[in-house]
Amino acid sequence: MSYGAKQKQTTIKRRVTFQDTWKALWRMSFSHFPLILPGVHPLLAPLIMFRLKRRGYSNCRVEVTPGGLVVHAVR
């Protein structure tokens, strides 16, 4: 068996931090999508969707990934 076959594949998981979550909530720029928000808590997804809808975006979607949140929207 080769050395590469013995290694386990691991997924990279970022730590959720309060600072990243706070920045995503109050200082988020809606200039381009998909918007990648690393280290943001998954419970923030409904609030992000609410803010996008209030600003006139449609077809909004927030995906939770091991690295953070990925936001999709169309104006």
C-alpha positions in Angstrom: 0.0 0.0 0.0 1.4 3.4 -0.9 1.9 6.2 1.5 -0.8 8.4 -0.2 -3.4 5.6 0.2 -2.9 5.4 4.0 -3.5 9.1 4.6 -7.0 10.2 5.5 -8.6 13.0 3.6 -9.5 15.8 5.9 -11.8 18.8 5.3 -10.7 22.2 6.3 -13.0 23.7 8.8 -12.6 27.4 9.8 -13.3 28.6 13.3 -16.4 30.7 13.7 -15.4 34.0 15.2 -17.5 36.8 16.6 -15.5 39.5 14.7 -16.2 37.8 11.3 -19.8 37.4 12.1 -20.1 41.0 13.2 -18.4 42.3 10.1 -20.7 40.2 7.9 -23.8 41.5 9.6 -23.0 45.2 9.6 -20.3 45.9 7.1 -21.3 43.5 4.3 -20.9 44.9 0.8 -23.5 43.7 -1.8 -21.4 44.5 -4.8 -20.7 41.0 -6.3 -22.1 37.5 -5.9 -21.4 34.8 -4.9 -20.2 36.4 -1.7 -18.0 34.2 0.4 -18.1 34.9 4.2 -15.4 32.8 5.9 -15.7 32.2 9.6 -19.3 33.4 9.9 -21.8 31.6 12.2 -24.5 29.7 10.3 -27.3 31.2 12.4 -26.6 34.5 10.6 -28.0 33.1 7.3 -31.6 34.2 7.9 -30.5 37.7 8.8 -28.4 38.0 5.6 -31.4 36.8 3.5 -33.7 39.4 5.2 -31.2 42.2 4.4 -30.9 41.1 0.8 -34.6 41.0 0.3 -35.0 44.5 1.9 -32.5 45.9 -0.5 -34.3 44.5 -3.6 -32.5 41.3 -4.4 -34.3 38.2 -5.5 -33.4 34.5 -5.9 -31.4 34.8 -2.6 -29.7 31.7 -1.3 -27.2 31.2 1.5 -25.2 28.0 1.7 -23.5 26.8 4.8 -20.0 25.3 4.1 -17.3 24.1 6.4 -15.4 27.3 5.7 -18.3 29.7 6.4 -21.2 31.0 4.3 -21.6 31.5 0.6 -24.3 34.0 -0.4 -26.0 34.0 -3.9 -28.5 36.7 -5.0 -29.7 38.4 -8.2 -30.8 42.0 -8.5 
